[in-house]
Amino acid sequence: MARSTPDIPNASMADIAFLLLTFFLVTTTIANDKGLQLQLPPPPEAQPPEDVKIQERNMFKIQVNSSDALLVEGEPMDDVSGLKEQIKKFVLNRGVDPASSDSPEKAIVSYKTDRGTSHKRFIEILDIIQGAYYDIYADQIGVSNAKFREIASDLTTDDNRRLYEKAREGIPMAISIAEPTKVGGN
């Protein structure tokens, strides 16, 4: 007489697999990319409109059109290598040059793009603007731009917080990112 092997009951295997799958989906954390760390303004209905009067000399205007062409202070600019130095000179003017800002507290860098501007170009110019401010802050405390960014990324220690506040003292990072215009103007 031949002996048969007993069968393993597998009727509930699909249920167990489904429960395990559900458990792992619920308990797994997915890493998020940080992206741009920009603080967005509140919705228009949350704030009453303000009439803020800003003198033209305190505004450094940068515009990028739908072809990614750059216009700085009304002048076309093909090479962005000198843009950071122009921004630093404008912000740190302290009223010396009558065609530039009155003081770092009043200096505003206005950045306006077109809806057709590429993301790459938008980020490239925004990095240059922020890099100019980081250079200024680093110079304030006598460190490199990279060291200042390292300090700014870890404000948990008292020394880093003190250095960060000293670096930014009297020089706010005033970057105005205007709403993009439609492709081709207005």
Stockholm file with secondary structure:
# STOCKHOLM 1.0

chainA/1-186         MARSTPDIPNASMADIAFLLLTFFLVTTTIANDKGLQLQLPPPPEAQPPEDVKIQERNMFKIQVNSSDALLVEGEPMDDVSGLKEQIKKFVLNRGVDPASSDSPEKAIVSYKTDRGTSHKRFIEILDIIQGAYYDIYADQIGVSNAKFREIASDLTTDDNRRLYEKAREGIPMAISIAEPTKVGGN
#=GR chainA/1-186 SS CCCCCCCCCCTTHHHHHHHHHHHHHHHCCCCCCCCCCCCCCCCGGGSCCCCCCCCGGGEEEEEECTTCCEEETTEEESCGGGHHHHHHHHHTCTTSSTTSCSCTTTCEEEEEEBTTSCHHHHHHHHHHHHHHHHHHHHHHHTCCHHHHHHHHHCTTSHHHHHHHHHHHTTCCCCEEECCCBCTTCC
#=GC SS_cons         CCCCCCCCCCTTHHHHHHHHHHHHHHHCCCCCCCCCCCCCCCCGGGSCCCCCCCCGGGEEEEEECTTCCEEETTEEESCGGGHHHHHHHHHTCTTSSTTSCSCTTTCEEEEEEBTTSCHHHHHHHHHHHHHHHHHHHHHHHTCCHHHHHHHHHCTTSHHHHHHHHHHHTTCCCCEEECCCBCTTCC
//
